[in-house]
Amino acid sequence: MATLTPVRPTAPTAQDRRSAPLRHIGPNWYATVMGTAIVANAGVALPGHPSWLRVPCLVVWALSGVLLAAVLTARVGHLLCHPDQARRHLLDPAVAPFYGCLSMALLAVGAGTLSVGAEWIGMPAAVAVDAGLWLAGTASGLLIAVAIPYLMVVRHRVAPDGASPVWLLPVVAPMVSAATGPALVPHLPPGQWRAALLLGCYAMFGLSLLATLVMLPVVFARLVQHGPLPLALTPTLFLVLGPLGQSTTAVGNAADAAPALGSTPYAHLLGGFAMLYGVPVMGFALLWLALAGAMVVRAARRGMPFAMTWWAFTFPVGTCVTGAASLARHTGAELFGWLAVGLYVLLVAAWGTAAVRTARGLVSGALLAAPRR
């Protein structure tokens, strides 16, 4: 009788060992770039433009650029060395929405380059960098805004309690384009180019807003029908603040850019709309902030562990800072200025906590290990 020779598993190669830390670097890592860049962007947007914040914001903006380069490099290595894992990420309804973070990371760093980095590299270079990152971020954001919902419908299989605020990430990316694009309007040739960019930003504002209005009721219904999110996912409740604060910022920035179009009715109309839209939306954002904060306190008392989801405390809060600062400009109400300052303090505290815990997780290797199921 023939004997069967046991098959020994193939030993990992040197290349496998070198690329092992990249295997679980998912698209959620772009949140570190977004959360860092918004600290600089929101700091220079504060009412009064405090001069003592300029240098810290410049340093944080430079750090966000370094992080963007590092995460892009790691993600390219992930795609090249672990294409099987990359496919799993796209087909995982819990991971795929994070692909929207790529677009927002590019847009956030680009916006900071123009508003903060111009002091270092000069205005012509800053405009060129911002324009390139805005085009790349907008193109990828529009693609992701279609591709991920398509996969959610035709490929993903979601449990009845599987709805999550993470679902908002792909459709919020065009709103970030709408908020950051108006800063480029004055740098375009007068006439149709400026009008096309501003109206394109408004189209992306509408695209993202209506998509958010479709998804947000599903997320809230999941909370009501199935109870609180798992402890590690509780911070993602703050993601709902993203489209609220960013849309308020978008309409305010569009109104600021409208005079660059010349003698058109845009300036008066958009200025009024920025106030009429922004004030009630900011009110709802504060309501959601209170609700999400209460849920986080509840989860913390039950032992909420650190995870990359803690970066959800940064970028969405930062958009509310820029939204409140925009309302302070357009209404003249000091109330919104103080609100922007208070939210900025919360943002800096959240960013410092997430950054320190992430650095510890990288040093220990815990954040590079396979996720627990």
Summary of the structure (lengths in Angstrom):
residues: 373
radius of gyration: 21.5
end to end distance: 43.5
largest distance: 94.5
contacts: 1284
relative contact order: 0.11
helix: 83%
strand: 0%
